[in-house]
Amino acid sequence: MPPAVVQQIIQGIPPSLQWPVKTCIYTTATCYVLSVVTGNVSQVDRIWTFMPTLYTAYFALLPLWPRESPMPLWPFTPQDVNSSIATQWNPRALLMFGLQFLWMCRLSYNTWRRGLFNLHDEDYRWAILRRKVPVWFFHVVNFTFIAIIQNIILFLLAVPTYIAVFEEPTSLGTSDYILGTLALVDLVLEFVADNQQYSFQTYKHTGIIETNEWPGANIQWTPADAKRGFVTRGLWAWSRHPNFLCEQSFWILMTLFPLLAPESPVFEHHVGAPWSSLLPLTPALVLCTLFFSSTIFTESISLSKYPKAYAAYQQRVAMFVPFLTPFWGLLLQLQGKKAEVDALLFGHDVKLVEEKTKAD
């Protein structure tokens, strides 16, 4: 995209947002062009692991950047930015950046070991969608949603850090320590969920239970698990998508950092405040909407592959929130179906699984 066009687009945008918005525009254009040239629309998937952290790094490290950009797309702190923000480190923003750096490391590692950084690999869901819709419609989806909307979401995930920077805290508060601890616990649980899924898929495709597993994934898989076709043990016995639950929870926590801070305008003169005070919730709400929609599509694929078993899994285990799983179990108990469903989903009798899923 010509620089003059980009410059016109960012006219009127606050100076402190111009560099990340410009980066988002160029990244979007690059992803779309590469998707068209290669025929592979997973270009955004490959940058998803680090782009939110890159945007957050820009805001958290404002005192590090020069006041003028020495070259195109080089990060800089505009002259219009308040000198206290441009020269003093923001403890809350640095904490959020540190947590997101850990998030980036976890996701990048999981993406790497699954082979998704391979330039020839494409998310299996796009291939299925491509077969289900007309060619012209898929091109529209690629341009509008895959390239543009997803890149905008990656930028929005850094907005809470931007807000935190301009609150100008002098020290961390109680809410920062609580949210930071919750975020670390969340990352650990998500890493465990990733490991359990990876361990299961390895066993399913090779029949080998790997040794020296990461903590939380040392599960003795059985032929019944492989025959069932999808993971139902460990964290996956409590949530059908514990990794998605943790991912959404992490960004909700990031959104809450500036909202729950003592300096937050939400707590100042906002009795009967306008709804605009809730706009900082937008990044988390947008991401949760994306994950919910994506999960519906993903589950439709799983249901088509394992109609009986996955339908039973949907009845027995909550989509996201694990606290609902005992409630679903109680409902099945009252219907007299719980023992049969549990045997199908969690049992180790491969003959029983074959019998119950023979139509799958």
C-alpha angles and dihedrals in degrees: 000000000000113000091232091059092048090049090054092050094053094047108123094021113124110264092240089061099042098088096050092043091050090048090050091052094050092044091051092050092047093049092049095047092048091049091054095044096046099032087230114118096188094091093112090049089062094053095040090088095064113014097085089051091047092055091045091049089056092056097038093048099045092129088058098058125084118252090242129038111250091200140005114297092004108139116249140167108243119235090239092064112104111264093233090057093042095051108029125072115239110224095201093049091048091051091050091048091050092052092047090049088058089047089052092051092050095047094042091052093049091047092049096050090049090054095240094133087068105112091222095054121098130187106265091227092065091054090052093047090048089058093047101051136049116273094245092052092051089053089053090050090048093051100040106031110018097041107024108026096041092051090049089052091052088054093046091056088069094052094090089059090049089053091047091053093055093047085068100210116192094205142003119275134211091268090056093055093046094046091044091053092047090049092053091049089048092052091050092051091047091050089051091050090050091049093049092050092047092046091050094047090049091052093044093054100035106023088229124123104214119229125223091038121182113263112283096026101076093115123151100228119203135207087256090061091052092046091051087059102215135062117266102160135086112013088349090070088066102037130023089218110022091159091055091046091054093045093055092042091053094056092043087057090049089052091051096054096082094030095057095039118114089240093055114123087220087080096043122082093330104128101137088003120177120262088254087083087069094054091099086070090067098093093054093043093050092048093048090050090052093049094047092051092044091049092052089054093044092051092049087059093048091047091053090052097043106021099169101033097043093045087055089048090054090052095048106037128047118245094235117339110074093199089071094056095080088051092055088048090053091051091052089047090055089050091050092241103103098093092050094046093046091051090052096046105032105019126106099218104114092189091056091050090048091050095047095044101036090118092052 
